[in-house]
Amino acid sequence: MTQEMSGKVALVTGAGSGIGRASARAFAAAGCAVVVVDVARAAGEETAELIVADGGEARFVRGGRDAR
């Protein structure tokens, strides 16, 4: 991602691993605040922590049918 995206918010589902995690980190590197969504709490929180450790802004939200 080469476009500057500061001031934008990216909502990435499935961000706990794989392509979702890579996408969330790429959006953060481009300047987006990222909402990390996943059904797996530990994996989603880890992605958000990685983004924050890299200097980005991220929040985890648990998704899925039973997410309350």
Biopython code that builds the backbone (N, CA, C, O; Angstrom):
import numpy as np
from Bio.PDB.StructureBuilder import StructureBuilder

atoms = [
    (1, "MET", "N", (0.843, -1.165, 0.000)),
    (1, "MET", "CA", (0.000, 0.000, 0.000)),
    (1, "MET", "C", (0.897, 1.238, 0.000)),
    (1, "MET", "O", (1.674, 1.433, 0.935)),
    (2, "THR", "N", (0.804, 2.049, -0.998)),
    (2, "THR", "CA", (1.685, 3.207, -1.087)),
    (2, "THR", "C", (0.971, 4.521, -0.819)),
    (2, "THR", "O", (1.625, 5.551, -0.656)),
    (3, "GLN", "N", (-0.339, 4.511, -0.769)),
    (3, "GLN", "CA", (-1.105, 5.732, -0.573)),
    (3, "GLN", "C", (-1.092, 6.151, 0.895)),
    (3, "GLN", "O", (-1.230, 5.311, 1.784)),
    (4, "GLU", "N", (-0.925, 7.463, 1.151)),
    (4, "GLU", "CA", (-0.988, 7.995, 2.510)),
    (4, "GLU", "C", (-2.435, 7.988, 2.973)),
    (4, "GLU", "O", (-3.313, 8.505, 2.282)),
    (5, "MET", "N", (-2.687, 7.409, 4.131)),
    (5, "MET", "CA", (-4.062, 7.258, 4.603)),
    (5, "MET", "C", (-4.267, 7.799, 6.009)),
    (5, "MET", "O", (-5.195, 7.378, 6.699)),
    (6, "SER", "N", (-3.418, 8.725, 6.449)),
    (6, "SER", "CA", (-3.576, 9.258, 7.803)),
    (6, "SER", "C", (-4.924, 9.957, 7.918)),
    (6, "SER", "O", (-5.393, 10.596, 6.976)),
    (7, "GLY", "N", (-5.532, 9.825, 9.079)),
    (7, "GLY", "CA", (-6.837, 10.392, 9.312)),
    (7, "GLY", "C", (-7.983, 9.467, 8.922)),
    (7, "GLY", "O", (-9.148, 9.801, 9.134)),
    (8, "LYS", "N", (-7.667, 8.327, 8.362)),
    (8, "LYS", "CA", (-8.683, 7.351, 7.960)),
    (8, "LYS", "C", (-8.746, 6.222, 8.987)),
    (8, "LYS", "O", (-7.813, 6.016, 9.763)),
    (9, "VAL", "N", (-9.858, 5.502, 8.974)),
    (9, "VAL", "CA", (-10.017, 4.335, 9.839)),
    (9, "VAL", "C", (-10.265, 3.121, 8.956)),
    (9, "VAL", "O", (-11.112, 3.155, 8.063)),
    (10, "ALA", "N", (-9.526, 2.052, 9.210)),
    (10, "ALA", "CA", (-9.729, 0.792, 8.489)),
    (10, "ALA", "C", (-10.320, -0.224, 9.450)),
    (10, "ALA", "O", (-9.816, -0.402, 10.558)),
    (11, "LEU", "N", (-11.389, -0.892, 9.031)),
    (11, "LEU", "CA", (-11.984, -1.973, 9.785)),
    (11, "LEU", "C", (-11.624, -3.262, 9.058)),
    (11, "LEU", "O", (-12.037, -3.479, 7.919)),
    (12, "VAL", "N", (-10.848, -4.116, 9.727)),
    (12, "VAL", "CA", (-10.358, -5.336, 9.076)),
    (12, "VAL", "C", (-10.897, -6.549, 9.825)),
    (12, "VAL", "O", (-10.576, -6.762, 10.994)),
    (13, "THR", "N", (-11.712, -7.334, 9.144)),
    (13, "THR", "CA", (-12.243, -8.560, 9.742)),
    (13, "THR", "C", (-11.275, -9.709, 9.465)),
    (13, "THR", "O", (-10.561, -9.715, 8.463)),
    (14, "GLY", "N", (-11.270, -10.663, 10.363)),
    (14, "GLY", "CA", (-10.342, -11.788, 10.222)),
    (14, "GLY", "C", (-8.908, -11.357, 10.433)),
    (14, "GLY", "O", (-7.981, -11.939, 9.871)),
    (15, "ALA", "N", (-8.730, -10.316, 11.261)),
    (15, "ALA", "CA", (-7.409, -9.703, 11.426)),
    (15, "ALA", "C", (-6.528, -10.398, 12.451)),
    (15, "ALA", "O", (-5.440, -9.912, 12.757)),
    (16, "GLY", "N", (-6.980, -11.527, 12.986)),
    (16, "GLY", "CA", (-6.194, -12.230, 13.979)),
    (16, "GLY", "C", (-5.026, -13.016, 13.418)),
    (16, "GLY", "O", (-4.113, -13.387, 14.156)),
    (17, "SER", "N", (-5.047, -13.275, 12.112)),
    (17, "SER", "CA", (-3.958, -14.053, 11.519)),
    (17, "SER", "C", (-3.961, -13.902, 10.005)),
    (17, "SER", "O", (-4.874, -13.315, 9.423)),
    (18, "GLY", "N", (-2.942, -14.433, 9.393)),
    (18, "GLY", "CA", (-2.861, -14.540, 7.941)),
    (18, "GLY", "C", (-3.005, -13.235, 7.181)),
    (18, "GLY", "O", (-2.414, -12.217, 7.544)),
    (19, "ILE", "N", (-3.807, -13.281, 6.111)),
    (19, "ILE", "CA", (-3.990, -12.123, 5.249)),
    (19, "ILE", "C", (-4.647, -10.978, 6.004)),
    (19, "ILE", "O", (-4.308, -9.816, 5.782)),
    (20, "GLY", "N", (-5.590, -11.295, 6.899)),
    (20, "GLY", "CA", (-6.244, -10.249, 7.690)),
    (20, "GLY", "C", (-5.256, -9.495, 8.552)),
    (20, "GLY", "O", (-5.297, -8.267, 8.620)),
    (21, "ARG", "N", (-4.361, -10.228, 9.218)),
    (21, "ARG", "CA", (-3.348, -9.577, 10.056)),
    (21, "ARG", "C", (-2.409, -8.733, 9.199)),
    (21, "ARG", "O", (-2.089, -7.598, 9.553)),
    (22, "ALA", "N", (-1.973, -9.285, 8.081)),
    (22, "ALA", "CA", (-1.077, -8.539, 7.188)),
    (22, "ALA", "C", (-1.759, -7.278, 6.667)),
    (22, "ALA", "O", (-1.128, -6.226, 6.569)),
    (23, "SER", "N", (-3.033, -7.378, 6.334)),
    (23, "SER", "CA", (-3.777, -6.217, 5.848)),
    (23, "SER", "C", (-3.901, -5.152, 6.935)),
    (23, "SER", "O", (-3.694, -3.966, 6.675)),
    (24, "ALA", "N", (-4.236, -5.574, 8.140)),
    (24, "ALA", "CA", (-4.367, -4.631, 9.251)),
    (24, "ALA", "C", (-3.048, -3.896, 9.497)),
    (24, "ALA", "O", (-3.040, -2.684, 9.712)),
    (25, "ARG", "N", (-1.954, -4.619, 9.466)),
    (25, "ARG", "CA", (-0.648, -3.998, 9.687)),
    (25, "ARG", "C", (-0.268, -3.070, 8.535)),
    (25, "ARG", "O", (0.365, -2.036, 8.754)),
    (26, "ALA", "N", (-0.653, -3.436, 7.306)),
    (26, "ALA", "CA", (-0.362, -2.575, 6.154)),
    (26, "ALA", "C", (-1.172, -1.276, 6.232)),
    (26, "ALA", "O", (-0.644, -0.198, 5.960)),
    (27, "PHE", "N", (-2.452, -1.379, 6.604)),
    (27, "PHE", "CA", (-3.257, -0.168, 6.771)),
    (27, "PHE", "C", (-2.655, 0.736, 7.852)),
    (27, "PHE", "O", (-2.586, 1.953, 7.684)),
    (28, "ALA", "N", (-2.223, 0.133, 8.953)),
    (28, "ALA", "CA", (-1.615, 0.917, 10.029)),
    (28, "ALA", "C", (-0.331, 1.584, 9.556)),
    (28, "ALA", "O", (-0.088, 2.748, 9.873)),
    (29, "ALA", "N", (0.484, 0.873, 8.812)),
    (29, "ALA", "CA", (1.742, 1.435, 8.303)),
    (29, "ALA", "C", (1.486, 2.601, 7.346)),
    (29, "ALA", "O", (2.313, 3.503, 7.220)),
    (30, "ALA", "N", (0.328, 2.572, 6.672)),
    (30, "ALA", "CA", (-0.031, 3.652, 5.754)),
    (30, "ALA", "C", (-0.646, 4.843, 6.484)),
    (30, "ALA", "O", (-0.909, 5.877, 5.869)),
    (31, "GLY", "N", (-0.878, 4.705, 7.798)),
    (31, "GLY", "CA", (-1.367, 5.830, 8.582)),
    (31, "GLY", "C", (-2.779, 5.705, 9.112)),
    (31, "GLY", "O", (-3.249, 6.601, 9.814)),
    (32, "CYS", "N", (-3.467, 4.626, 8.801)),
    (32, "CYS", "CA", (-4.832, 4.428, 9.296)),
    (32, "CYS", "C", (-4.840, 4.030, 10.769)),
    (32, "CYS", "O", (-3.929, 3.358, 11.252)),
    (33, "ALA", "N", (-5.883, 4.456, 11.468)),
    (33, "ALA", "CA", (-6.221, 3.825, 12.735)),
    (33, "ALA", "C", (-6.953, 2.549, 12.332)),
    (33, "ALA", "O", (-7.726, 2.560, 11.374)),
    (34, "VAL", "N", (-6.722, 1.461, 13.040)),
    (34, "VAL", "CA", (-7.267, 0.170, 12.615)),
    (34, "VAL", "C", (-8.165, -0.421, 13.692)),
    (34, "VAL", "O", (-7.809, -0.476, 14.869)),
    (35, "VAL", "N", (-9.340, -0.862, 13.255)),
    (35, "VAL", "CA", (-10.223, -1.654, 14.103)),
    (35, "VAL", "C", (-9.980, -3.102, 13.704)),
    (35, "VAL", "O", (-10.308, -3.519, 12.593)),
    (36, "VAL", "N", (-9.404, -3.855, 14.621)),
    (36, "VAL", "CA", (-9.048, -5.258, 14.403)),
    (36, "VAL", "C", (-10.232, -6.109, 14.866)),
    (36, "VAL", "O", (-10.596, -6.078, 16.041)),
    (37, "VAL", "N", (-10.831, -6.867, 13.947)),
    (37, "VAL", "CA", (-11.992, -7.699, 14.279)),
    (37, "VAL", "C", (-11.652, -9.162, 14.019)),
    (37, "VAL", "O", (-11.135, -9.517, 12.960)),
    (38, "ASP", "N", (-11.956, -10.007, 15.012)),
    (38, "ASP", "CA", (-11.753, -11.445, 14.848)),
    (38, "ASP", "C", (-12.602, -12.178, 15.880)),
    (38, "ASP", "O", (-12.952, -11.605, 16.912)),
    (39, "VAL", "N", (-12.933, -13.424, 15.617)),
    (39, "VAL", "CA", (-13.662, -14.241, 16.591)),
    (39, "VAL", "C", (-12.723, -14.760, 17.674)),
    (39, "VAL", "O", (-13.167, -15.083, 18.776)),
    (40, "ALA", "N", (-11.447, -14.842, 17.374)),
    (40, "ALA", "CA", (-10.450, -15.335, 18.327)),
    (40, "ALA", "C", (-9.864, -14.151, 19.086)),
    (40, "ALA", "O", (-9.057, -13.394, 18.546)),
    (41, "ARG", "N", (-10.274, -14.000, 20.337)),
    (41, "ARG", "CA", (-9.856, -12.847, 21.142)),
    (41, "ARG", "C", (-8.335, -12.723, 21.243)),
    (41, "ARG", "O", (-7.791, -11.647, 20.994)),
    (42, "ALA", "N", (-7.651, -13.788, 21.599)),
    (42, "ALA", "CA", (-6.199, -13.725, 21.809)),
    (42, "ALA", "C", (-5.470, -13.302, 20.534)),
    (42, "ALA", "O", (-4.562, -12.472, 20.585)),
    (43, "ALA", "N", (-5.860, -13.863, 19.406)),
    (43, "ALA", "CA", (-5.205, -13.540, 18.135)),
    (43, "ALA", "C", (-5.482, -12.097, 17.728)),
    (43, "ALA", "O", (-4.580, -11.397, 17.267)),
    (44, "GLY", "N", (-6.724, -11.651, 17.896)),
    (44, "GLY", "CA", (-7.064, -10.270, 17.552)),
    (44, "GLY", "C", (-6.350, -9.273, 18.435)),
    (44, "GLY", "O", (-5.847, -8.257, 17.956)),
    (45, "GLU", "N", (-6.306, -9.560, 19.728)),
    (45, "GLU", "CA", (-5.591, -8.674, 20.647)),
    (45, "GLU", "C", (-4.104, -8.620, 20.302)),
    (45, "GLU", "O", (-3.478, -7.564, 20.393)),
    (46, "GLU", "N", (-3.546, -9.758, 19.908)),
    (46, "GLU", "CA", (-2.137, -9.793, 19.529)),
    (46, "GLU", "C", (-1.879, -8.910, 18.305)),
    (46, "GLU", "O", (-0.881, -8.190, 18.263)),
    (47, "THR", "N", (-2.755, -8.959, 17.327)),
    (47, "THR", "CA", (-2.600, -8.109, 16.147)),
    (47, "THR", "C", (-2.640, -6.633, 16.546)),
    (47, "THR", "O", (-1.805, -5.844, 16.103)),
    (48, "ALA", "N", (-3.600, -6.268, 17.372)),
    (48, "ALA", "CA", (-3.693, -4.877, 17.824)),
    (48, "ALA", "C", (-2.431, -4.467, 18.574)),
    (48, "ALA", "O", (-1.935, -3.355, 18.389)),
    (49, "GLU", "N", (-1.911, -5.346, 19.411)),
    (49, "GLU", "CA", (-0.681, -5.056, 20.160)),
    (49, "GLU", "C", (0.512, -4.886, 19.223)),
    (49, "GLU", "O", (1.358, -4.021, 19.451)),
    (50, "LEU", "N", (0.586, -5.695, 18.180)),
    (50, "LEU", "CA", (1.679, -5.558, 17.206)),
    (50, "LEU", "C", (1.623, -4.195, 16.517)),
    (50, "LEU", "O", (2.650, -3.547, 16.318)),
    (51, "ILE", "N", (0.424, -3.773, 16.160)),
    (51, "ILE", "CA", (0.259, -2.476, 15.496)),
    (51, "ILE", "C", (0.676, -1.339, 16.425)),
    (51, "ILE", "O", (1.385, -0.420, 16.013)),
    (52, "VAL", "N", (0.236, -1.407, 17.669)),
    (52, "VAL", "CA", (0.602, -0.366, 18.640)),
    (52, "VAL", "C", (2.112, -0.369, 18.883)),
    (52, "VAL", "O", (2.728, 0.693, 18.977)),
    (53, "ALA", "N", (2.703, -1.549, 18.983)),
    (53, "ALA", "CA", (4.156, -1.647, 19.188)),
    (53, "ALA", "C", (4.931, -1.028, 18.034)),
    (53, "ALA", "O", (6.041, -0.530, 18.222)),
    (54, "ASP", "N", (4.340, -1.060, 16.829)),
    (54, "ASP", "CA", (4.970, -0.459, 15.657)),
    (54, "ASP", "C", (4.683, 1.040, 15.548)),
    (54, "ASP", "O", (5.100, 1.685, 14.586)),
    (55, "GLY", "N", (3.967, 1.596, 16.539)),
    (55, "GLY", "CA", (3.682, 3.031, 16.542)),
    (55, "GLY", "C", (2.336, 3.415, 15.968)),
    (55, "GLY", "O", (2.044, 4.601, 15.816)),
    (56, "GLY", "N", (1.502, 2.418, 15.641)),
    (56, "GLY", "CA", (0.186, 2.698, 15.071)),
    (56, "GLY", "C", (-0.893, 2.756, 16.126)),
    (56, "GLY", "O", (-0.634, 2.591, 17.318)),
    (57, "GLU", "N", (-2.101, 2.992, 15.669)),
    (57, "GLU", "CA", (-3.264, 3.041, 16.550)),
    (57, "GLU", "C", (-4.201, 1.899, 16.175)),
    (57, "GLU", "O", (-4.568, 1.749, 15.009)),
    (58, "ALA", "N", (-4.589, 1.095, 17.164)),
    (58, "ALA", "CA", (-5.457, -0.050, 16.891)),
    (58, "ALA", "C", (-6.310, -0.370, 18.106)),
    (58, "ALA", "O", (-5.911, -0.155, 19.250)),
    (59, "ARG", "N", (-7.486, -0.887, 17.824)),
    (59, "ARG", "CA", (-8.407, -1.372, 18.842)),
    (59, "ARG", "C", (-8.923, -2.730, 18.384)),
    (59, "ARG", "O", (-9.170, -2.951, 17.199)),
    (60, "PHE", "N", (-9.081, -3.635, 19.348)),
    (60, "PHE", "CA", (-9.631, -4.949, 19.034)),
    (60, "PHE", "C", (-11.115, -4.984, 19.371)),
    (60, "PHE", "O", (-11.533, -4.482, 20.415)),
    (61, "VAL", "N", (-11.913, -5.581, 18.482)),
    (61, "VAL", "CA", (-13.328, -5.834, 18.714)),
    (61, "VAL", "C", (-13.588, -7.294, 18.353)),
    (61, "VAL", "O", (-13.280, -7.739, 17.248)),
    (62, "ARG", "N", (-14.156, -8.025, 19.301)),
    (62, "ARG", "CA", (-14.454, -9.436, 19.020)),
    (62, "ARG", "C", (-15.685, -9.511, 18.139)),
    (62, "ARG", "O", (-16.715, -8.907, 18.439)),
    (63, "GLY", "N", (-15.573, -10.251, 17.054)),
    (63, "GLY", "CA", (-16.690, -10.415, 16.122)),
    (63, "GLY", "C", (-17.265, -11.810, 16.202)),
    (63, "GLY", "O", (-16.749, -12.667, 16.919)),
    (64, "GLY", "N", (-18.313, -12.030, 15.478)),
    (64, "GLY", "CA", (-18.936, -13.342, 15.433)),
    (64, "GLY", "C", (-20.309, -13.336, 16.035)),
    (64, "GLY", "O", (-20.701, -12.386, 16.713)),
    (65, "ARG", "N", (-21.028, -14.378, 15.793)),
    (65, "ARG", "CA", (-22.407, -14.487, 16.235)),
    (65, "ARG", "C", (-22.550, -14.354, 17.759)),
    (65, "ARG", "O", (-23.505, -13.742, 18.236)),
    (66, "ASP", "N", (-21.619, -14.917, 18.516)),
    (66, "ASP", "CA", (-21.723, -14.907, 19.974)),
    (66, "ASP", "C", (-20.934, -13.793, 20.630)),
    (66, "ASP", "O", (-20.724, -13.831, 21.842)),
    (67, "ALA", "N", (-20.491, -12.806, 19.876)),
    (67, "ALA", "CA", (-19.688, -11.705, 20.432)),
    (67, "ALA", "C", (-20.620, -10.699, 21.102)),
    (67, "ALA", "O", (-21.323, -9.939, 20.435)),
    (68, "ARG", "N", (-20.611, -10.711, 22.389)),
    (68, "ARG", "CA", (-21.436, -9.757, 23.154)),
    (68, "ARG", "C", (-20.653, -9.173, 24.269)),
    (68, "ARG", "O", (-21.173, -8.351, 25.024)),
]
sb = StructureBuilder()
sb.init_structure("model")
sb.init_model(0)
sb.init_chain("A")
sb.init_seg("    ")
for serial, (resi, resn, name, xyz) in enumerate(atoms, 1):
    if name == "N":
        sb.init_residue(resn, " ", resi, " ")
    sb.init_atom(name, np.array(xyz, "f"), 0.0, 1.0, " ", f" {name:<3s}", serial, name[0])
structure = sb.get_structure()
